[in-house]
Amino acid sequence: MYAHGAKSFAYGDFNMSGLHSLQSASPALNNGEKPVNIDTKKNIIALRDIRMSQYAISCQLKVSRDCIYETIRRFNELHTVATKPGAGCLRKITNRQKRAIKLQQLRDDTCSLNDLVRYASTNLNLSISRQTVSRILRDFNIVSYVAPRKLRITSIQRRKRLKWGYEHLSWTVKDWSNVIFTNESNF
């Protein structure tokens, strides 16, 4: 819908009166290096619809003429400025495999990155680098470092602790008040 005289132009959910605020927020395109955001693409189509030349649109929005041409061409073919689904390279590793690597790290916190790479190649049939494993762990907020090796509790110690716990299960609060634990302080 066009409204001559007043500077408003409705294009879907896009309003031409807010064009200046969108222009300042849109990033400039550096010779095809940065992708153009959806708002800039909407601006391109809106300016094209008011019969502005591609060169003028390029100067006003600070994007390359190739970008203007491709955006208009895609809009004419697909009738949308959104990126097509499935664009880009497919991921080598699935979310399930990422979770398996995370779970392996959580099960044994002494695993190094090389151990996790070996685990991925043998159990998950993946050939990934240490960097990829580190990035996966970082995505789950796990810092990739080797935890210091600590002595694990043995089965004999576990049995003794359980036996001690069962022996003292019936103690009252008064009985426990007579016990001084080694990590308590008197001050």
C-alpha positions in Angstrom: 0.0 0.0 0.0 1.3 3.4 -1.0 0.4 6.7 0.7 1.6 9.6 -1.4 2.4 12.8 0.4 2.9 11.2 3.8 6.2 9.3 4.1 4.7 6.0 5.2 4.9 2.9 3.2 3.5 -0.4 4.5 5.2 -3.6 3.3 3.9 -6.6 5.1 4.9 -5.9 8.7 7.5 -3.4 7.6 6.9 0.3 7.8 8.9 2.8 5.8 8.7 5.5 8.4 11.1 3.4 10.6 13.6 3.1 7.8 16.2 5.5 9.3 16.3 3.7 12.6 16.9 0.4 10.8 19.6 1.9 8.5 21.7 2.9 11.5 21.4 -0.5 13.0 22.2 -2.5 9.9 25.8 -3.5 9.4 27.7 -2.5 6.3 28.7 -5.2 3.8 32.4 -5.6 3.2 32.7 -7.0 -0.3 30.6 -10.0 0.4 32.3 -10.9 3.7 29.4 -10.3 6.1 25.9 -11.7 5.6 23.2 -9.1 5.4 20.6 -9.3 8.1 16.9 -9.7 7.4 16.0 -6.1 8.2 18.4 -4.8 5.6 16.9 -7.2 3.0 13.5 -5.8 3.8 14.8 -2.3 3.4 16.2 -3.3 0.0 12.9 -4.7 -1.2 11.0 -1.7 0.2 13.3 0.8 -1.6 13.0 -1.2 -4.8 9.2 -1.0 -4.6 9.3 2.8 -4.4 11.3 2.7 -7.7 14.7 3.6 -6.3 17.7 2.4 -8.4 20.0 -0.3 -7.2 22.9 2.1 -7.2 20.9 4.5 -4.9 19.9 1.7 -2.6 23.5 0.5 -2.5 24.7 4.0 -1.5 21.9 4.6 1.0 22.2 1.2 2.8 25.9 0.9 2.4 25.8 -2.6 0.9 27.3 -3.8 -2.4 25.3 -3.7 -5.6 25.8 -7.5 -6.0 24.0 -8.0 -2.7 21.2 -5.7 -3.9 20.9 -7.6 -7.1 20.9 -11.0 -5.5 18.4 -10.0 -2.8 15.9 -8.7 -5.4 16.4 -11.7 -7.6 15.8 -14.1 -4.8 12.8 -12.1 -3.7 11.3 -12.3 -7.2 11.9 -16.1 -7.3 10.9 -17.1 -3.8 8.7 -14.2 -2.7 10.6 -14.0 0.6 13.8 -12.5 1.9 14.4 -15.2 4.5 17.3 -17.6 4.1 16.3 -20.9 2.6 16.3 -23.8 5.1 19.2 -26.1 4.8 21.6 -23.5 3.5 25.1 -24.0 4.6 27.3 -27.0 5.3 25.9 -30.0 7.2 27.2 -30.7 10.6 29.6 -33.6 10.9 28.5 -34.4 14.5 25.0 -34.8 15.7 23.6 -33.5 19.0 23.3 -37.1 20.3 27.0 -37.7 19.6 27.8 -34.4 21.4 25.9 -35.5 24.4 27.7 -38.9 24.3 31.1 -37.1 24.4 29.8 -34.9 27.3 28.6 -37.9 29.2 31.9 -39.7 28.8 33.7 -36.6 30.2 31.3 -36.5 33.1 31.7 -40.2 33.9 35.4 -40.0 34.0 36.7 -36.5 34.7 40.3 -37.6 34.3 39.8 -38.0 30.5 42.1 -35.9 28.4 41.1 -34.4 25.0 43.0 -37.2 23.3 41.1 -39.8 25.3 37.8 -38.3 24.2 39.0 -38.2 20.5 39.9 -41.9 20.8 36.5 -42.6 22.4 34.7 -40.7 19.6 36.7 -42.6 16.9 36.2 -46.1 18.5 32.7 -45.9 19.9 31.0 -43.2 17.8 32.8 -43.9 14.5 33.9 -40.2 14.2 37.1 -38.7 13.2 37.2 -35.4 14.9 40.1 -33.2 16.2 41.0 -32.2 19.8 39.8 -28.7 18.9 36.3 -30.0 18.0 36.1 -32.0 21.3 37.2 -28.9 23.2 34.5 -26.8 21.4 31.8 -29.4 22.2 32.8 -29.4 25.9 32.8 -25.6 25.9 29.2 -25.6 24.5 28.1 -27.6 27.5 30.1 -25.2 29.8 32.7 -27.8 30.7 36.2 -26.5 30.8 38.5 -28.9 29.1 41.3 -29.7 31.4 42.7 -32.8 33.0 41.5 -33.2 36.6 44.2 -34.3 39.0 44.2 -38.0 39.7 42.8 -38.9 43.1 42.7 -42.1 44.9 39.3 -43.8 44.6 37.5 -45.5 47.5 38.1 -49.2 47.5 35.4 -51.8 48.0 36.8 -52.7 51.4 36.6 -49.1 52.5 33.1 -48.8 51.1 32.0 -51.9 53.2 33.6 -50.5 56.3 31.9 -47.1 55.9 28.5 -48.8 55.4 29.0 -51.0 58.4 29.9 -47.9 60.6 26.8 -46.1 59.3 24.5 -49.0 60.1 26.0 -49.3 63.6 25.4 -45.6 64.3 22.0 -45.4 62.7 20.1 -45.5 66.0 22.2 -42.9 67.7 20.3 -39.9 69.2 21.1 -36.2 69.0 22.6 -36.5 72.6 24.9 -39.3 71.5 26.1 -37.2 68.5 26.7 -34.1 70.6 29.5 -36.0 72.4 31.4 -36.6 69.1 33.9 -34.1 67.9 34.5 -34.2 64.2 38.0 -33.4 62.9 36.8 -30.6 60.6 35.1 -28.7 63.4 36.7 -25.6 65.0 36.2 -24.3 68.5 36.5 -20.6 67.8 
